[in-house]
Every structure is written in C-alpha cells, then in structure tokens.
Amino acid sequence: MEELNVPYRQIDIGGKFGRLNDPEYLRMNPNAVIPCLQEDDFILWESNTIIRYIAAKFGKDSLYPSDLRERASIEKWMDWVGCNLFPPIKQFMISFIRTPEDQRDPKMITQSLTEIEKLLKIIDDTLSNQQYLSGNTFGMADIALAPLAYLWLNVEIERPSLPNLERWYQLLTERPTFKKIVMIEIN
Ligand SMILES: N[C@@H](CCC(=O)N[C@@H](CS)C(=O)NCC(=O)O)C(=O)O
C-alpha cells in the first residue's frame, strides 16, 4: 500500500504488542498471526495473498503484470518464500531472537541457519542474472522477500557472503518504503 500510495491505517499487534489471541482479532484471523487486512467488511489474511490483492487492485500498471508468464515468474518466488524460506526463518526467530540466551538450543539454531543459508544461496544465484527477485524491476516477489532478508542480514550471527543478495538489499535500502516499513526493530 505504501509503494502504491494507497491510504491505510496500520494497527500494530503481535510480538511485543500482543493481542493476537483477542477474540476480536481471532474473528478476523483465526490463525492468530499477522498480517491481516480489513477493507470495509472484507477481511483477508496470508501475507502474499494480501500483496497479490493490493497489487491487482491498485498496481495494475506497475506491480501486477498482465502478462501471465511474467506474473507467474514473480508469483513462483512469492510461493517459494512462503513455503520454503519462511518456515526456517520462523524457527530461527523463535529459537534465537525470542529465546533468552541461556535457554537457547544451539542445535535448533544451527539447523534453521543451515536451511536458511541453503535457500538464500538459491536467491543469490538468481540475483546474479537479474536485478530484482521479480525480474528487471522491483515487484511483488521483492516485497515478499524483503522482511525475511532484512531479518537475516541484521541479526548478530555469522553469515556466509552472498554478494548478489547484499547488492539487492542495498538497492532496497534506497527505497523510502523499505526504510519506513521493513527497517524496523526486530523483536
Ligand atoms: N503464512 C502466514 C504466516 C504468518 C505468520 O507466521 N506471522 C508471524 C509474523 S511473521 C506472526 O504473526 N507471529 C506471531 C508474532 O509475531 O507474535 C503469512 O504469510 O501471513
């Protein structure tokens, strides 16, 4: 919405804000997770479905290609991010960021980091041939990857060098929307 200048009101919940299990929120999203979009009486959850909906509704000439192959090539990465990359990132988030140091399970942390590195190498190879994950221009797949890459690149861990991913990340940090929406406190 920020990328497309669509007016919206953001309500922070989850993490330190809590309230995910409030009956009022569970009625909107029974999964007790964020994000969740409300537009009039229409409720939508699943982050990448929300991205697709907003892009299709407001970004037809920019974020939502009408060419089916072009769009599918972007959606492939959105699904890949959600199905493959998100689970080990979430495991890492819970076992490292949200667990006090003296209670951390090193095996679990190593397991998730190994999987994340394997997957990000695939992204790094892809970005050696194209400017953005969505292709030659910024798009929906970059929006899907952005918060996960931000997290991995900004926690205190040892990381292998992934130069193409880092180049892509630098490009994103030049976007005011990325600064405002993604570069926030990790908790
Ligand atoms: N597949 C869901 C996953 C949603 C999800 O797991 N969200 C996390 C944050 S990324 C959450 O709400 N965690 C609870 C919390 O942060 O307190 C989506 O993409 O929307």
The ligand as an SDF file (V2000), in Angstrom:
LIG
                    3D

 20 19  0  0  0  0  0  0  0  0999 V2000
    1.7410  -17.7780    6.2540 N   0  0  0  0  0  0  0  0  0  0  0  0
    1.4390  -16.6580    7.1000 C   0  0  0  0  0  0  0  0  0  0  0  0
    2.4100  -16.6530    8.2680 C   0  0  0  0  0  0  0  0  0  0  0  0
    2.0330  -15.5830    9.2750 C   0  0  0  0  0  0  0  0  0  0  0  0
    2.9790  -15.5780   10.4810 C   0  0  0  0  0  0  0  0  0  0  0  0
    3.5090  -16.6120   10.9290 O   0  0  0  0  0  0  0  0  0  0  0  0
    3.1950  -14.3800   11.0370 N   0  0  0  0  0  0  0  0  0  0  0  0
    4.0900  -14.2120   12.1550 C   0  0  0  0  0  0  0  0  0  0  0  0
    4.9560  -12.9840   11.9610 C   0  0  0  0  0  0  0  0  0  0  0  0
    5.9200  -13.0950   10.5380 S   0  0  0  0  0  0  0  0  0  0  0  0
    3.3100  -13.9720   13.4230 C   0  0  0  0  0  0  0  0  0  0  0  0
    2.2050  -13.4460   13.3960 O   0  0  0  0  0  0  0  0  0  0  0  0
    3.8920  -14.3330   14.5800 N   0  0  0  0  0  0  0  0  0  0  0  0
    3.3420  -14.0490   15.8490 C   0  0  0  0  0  0  0  0  0  0  0  0
    4.0160  -12.8790   16.4930 C   0  0  0  0  0  0  0  0  0  0  0  0
    4.8210  -12.2100   15.8250 O   0  0  0  0  0  0  0  0  0  0  0  0
    3.7490  -12.6230   17.6730 O   0  0  0  0  0  0  0  0  0  0  0  0
    1.5350  -15.3500    6.2890 C   0  0  0  0  0  0  0  0  0  0  0  0
    2.3780  -15.2650    5.3850 O   0  0  0  0  0  0  0  0  0  0  0  0
    0.7340  -14.4350    6.5210 O   0  0  0  0  0  0  0  0  0  0  0  0
  1  2  1  0
  2  3  1  0
  2 18  1  0
  3  4  1  0
  4  5  1  0
  5  6  2  0
  5  7  1  0
  7  8  1  0
  8  9  1  0
  8 11  1  0
  9 10  1  0
 11 12  2  0
 11 13  1  0
 13 14  1  0
 14 15  1  0
 15 16  2  0
 15 17  1  0
 18 19  2  0
 18 20  1  0
M  END
$$$$
